[in-house]
Amino acid sequence: MTSKEKIYAQILETRNAIDRLNGKEPRYDIDKCLRTNYAQTHTRAELNAELGIAQSCLRNARHKKAIEKWYGTPAGIAYREEREAKIKNLRREVLNTHRDTTSDVHRFIYQHLGKQWRVRVIGERAMTIELLNKDGKSQFGYDIELYYGHETRDPDKFEISCSSVGGYDPTQDSSRLDYFIGLTTLSKYDVATELKNLLKSFSDYCYRQGNEIYRLENELENPPYNG
């Protein structure tokens, strides 16, 4: 067996070990595979790289199995339940805060822009409001987007983006005037500042809660088992 064939055999043995660890039948007949020209058609560097990947996958599989085994112990069960409960509570708190913030923003828009305006969607990083037509339905090109998401480079970010659908006849289309009045009102310093504070408070809260959820999920993926 040549040196490259030995490396190739190690690759196959490692892959079969992964299969056995996962409760599967090994996929590779090593003797049969060695009779192919695979090893000869690859450089030693390529084979070593492939072996390194296979060995890394095996370590990860063993790590995963060790974690699964530990989670079956009383200590593991308690550890998982505690963190899963915390994550569930955090997500429920975020949903409740989103509901409350949505209500607050609806009232704000109604107070400052009027009943013909509606919040289409509000999220952690952006919000869209729209001017409804006379039938109370959405109309293309009559929305305003606000961006306030927590940004590492600019944590104070707050931007308004308005639509533009070309020219119009002001003697025939008064809704465009209503749109610009709404945009102007929203752009007033005191109105914009109040809305910014409301939305940034929500965004920052989601950012903090998201980081805590991420930390707990990372603890679940990497528990302090002895392995």
C-alpha positions in Angstrom: 0.0 0.0 0.0 1.4 3.3 -1.0 1.6 6.3 1.4 -1.3 8.0 -0.4 -3.4 4.8 -0.2 -2.8 4.7 3.5 -4.1 8.3 3.8 -7.1 7.4 1.7 -7.8 4.3 3.9 -7.7 6.6 7.0 -10.2 8.8 5.4 -12.6 5.9 4.7 -12.1 4.4 8.2 -12.9 7.8 9.8 -16.1 8.2 7.7 -17.1 4.7 8.7 -16.5 5.5 12.3 -18.9 8.5 12.0 -21.5 6.2 10.5 -21.1 3.7 13.3 -21.3 6.4 15.9 -24.6 7.6 14.4 -26.0 4.0 14.5 -25.7 3.5 10.7 -24.0 0.8 8.6 -20.6 1.9 7.4 -20.9 3.1 3.8 -17.4 2.3 2.6 -15.9 -1.0 1.7 -12.2 0.0 2.2 -10.7 -2.8 0.2 -13.0 -2.2 -2.7 -12.4 1.6 -2.6 -8.6 1.1 -2.5 -8.8 -0.8 -5.8 -10.0 2.3 -7.5 -7.5 5.0 -8.7 -8.8 7.7 -6.3 -5.6 7.9 -4.2 -3.5 8.0 -7.4 -5.5 10.8 -8.9 -5.2 13.1 -5.9 -2.1 14.7 -4.4 -0.9 13.9 -0.9 -1.9 17.5 0.2 -5.4 17.0 -1.1 -5.8 13.7 0.7 -4.4 15.1 3.9 -6.9 18.0 3.7 -9.7 15.5 3.1 -8.5 13.5 6.1 -8.4 16.6 8.3 -12.0 17.4 7.4 -13.1 13.8 8.1 -11.3 13.8 11.5 -12.9 17.1 12.4 -16.4 15.7 11.6 -15.6 12.7 13.8 -14.7 14.9 16.7 -17.8 16.9 16.2 -19.9 13.8 16.1 -18.3 12.5 19.3 -18.8 15.8 21.0 -22.5 15.8 20.0 -23.0 12.2 21.2 -21.4 13.1 24.5 -23.7 16.0 25.0 -26.7 13.9 24.2 -25.6 11.3 26.7 -25.1 14.0 29.4 -28.5 15.5 28.7 -29.9 12.1 29.8 -28.5 12.5 33.3 -30.3 14.3 36.2 -27.8 17.2 36.0 -28.2 17.5 32.3 -32.0 17.4 32.4 -32.1 20.1 35.1 -29.6 22.2 33.1 -31.6 22.0 29.9 -35.0 22.6 31.5 -33.7 25.7 33.3 -32.4 27.3 30.1 -35.2 26.3 27.9 -37.7 27.8 30.4 -35.7 31.1 30.5 -35.6 31.2 26.7 -39.4 30.6 26.5 -40.0 33.4 29.0 -37.8 35.8 27.2 -39.5 35.2 23.9 -42.9 35.6 25.6 -41.8 38.9 27.0 -40.6 40.1 23.6 -44.0 39.2 22.1 -45.8 41.0 24.8 -43.6 44.1 24.4 -44.1 44.0 20.6 -47.9 43.9 21.2 -47.7 46.8 23.6 -45.4 48.8 21.4 -47.6 48.2 18.4 -50.6 49.6 20.4 -48.6 52.6 21.5 -47.5 53.3 17.9 -51.0 52.9 16.6 -52.3 55.5 19.1 -49.4 57.8 18.2 -50.0 57.7 14.5 -53.7 58.2 15.0 -53.1 61.2 17.3 -50.6 63.0 15.0 -51.5 61.9 11.5 -55.2 61.0 11.7 -57.4 58.0 11.3 -56.7 57.6 7.6 -53.2 56.4 8.5 -52.4 52.9 9.6 -49.4 51.0 10.8 -48.8 48.2 8.2 -46.0 46.4 10.0 -43.7 47.1 13.0 -40.6 45.1 13.6 -37.4 45.1 15.6 -35.5 47.3 13.1 -38.1 48.9 10.8 -41.7 50.0 10.6 -44.0 50.9 7.7 -47.1 53.1 7.9 -49.5 53.8 5.1 -52.2 56.3 4.0 -55.4 54.4 3.3 -57.8 55.3 0.5 -61.4 56.4 1.0 -62.5 52.8 1.3 -60.0 52.2 4.1 -57.7 50.0 1.9 -54.0 50.2 1.0 -52.9 52.1 -2.0 -49.7 51.8 -3.9 -47.1 54.5 -3.3 -48.6 55.9 -0.2 -46.4 54.4 2.5 -43.6 55.7 4.7 -40.8 53.5 6.0 -38.9 54.2 9.3 -35.6 52.6 10.1 -34.4 52.5 13.7 -32.8 49.1 14.3 -30.0 48.8 16.7 -26.8 49.2 14.7 -23.4 48.7 16.2 -21.8 51.5 14.1 -24.7 53.9 14.7 -26.8 53.0 17.7 -28.7 56.3 17.3 -29.8 55.6 13.8 -33.3 56.8 12.8 -34.3 57.4 9.2 -37.5 58.1 7.3 -38.0 56.9 3.7 -40.9 58.1 1.6 -42.5 56.8 -1.6 -42.5 58.5 -5.0 -44.8 57.4 -7.8 -44.4 60.2 -10.3 -46.5 63.2 -11.0 -50.1 63.8 -10.2 -52.9 66.3 -10.8 -53.6 68.1 -7.5 -57.0 69.2 -8.8 -58.0 65.5 -9.2 -56.0 63.7 -6.5 -56.2 65.1 -3.0 -54.8 62.0 -1.4 -51.3 63.0 -2.5 -51.6 66.2 -0.5 -52.8 64.2 2.5 -49.7 62.0 2.1 -47.3 65.0 2.1 -49.1 66.5 5.0 -48.6 63.3 6.9 -44.9 63.1 5.9 -44.4 66.7 7.0 -46.1 66.2 10.3 -44.0 63.1 10.9 -40.8 65.1 10.1 -41.5 67.8 12.7 -38.7 67.7 15.3 -40.9 67.1 18.4 -43.1 64.5 16.6 -40.1 62.7 15.2 -38.2 62.7 18.5 -41.1 61.3 20.4 -41.6 58.5 17.8 -37.9 57.8 17.7 -37.7 57.4 21.4 -40.6 55.0 21.4 -39.2 52.9 18.5 -35.6 52.9 19.7 -36.7 51.8 23.2 -38.4 48.8 21.6 -35.5 48.1 19.3 -32.9 48.3 22.1 -35.1 46.0 24.3 -35.3 43.4 21.5 -31.6 43.7 21.0 -30.8 43.0 24.7 -33.3 40.2 24.9 -32.0 38.7 21.6 -28.4 38.7 23.0 -29.6 36.9 26.2 -31.5 34.3 24.2 -28.4 33.8 22.0 -26.3 33.3 25.2 -28.7 30.7 26.6 -28.9 28.9 23.3 -25.1 28.8 23.1 -25.1 27.3 26.6 -27.5 24.6 25.5 -25.2 23.8 22.5 -22.1 23.7 24.7 -23.1 22.5 28.2 -20.4 21.9 30.9 -20.4 18.2 30.6 -17.2 16.2 31.4 -16.1 15.1 28.0 
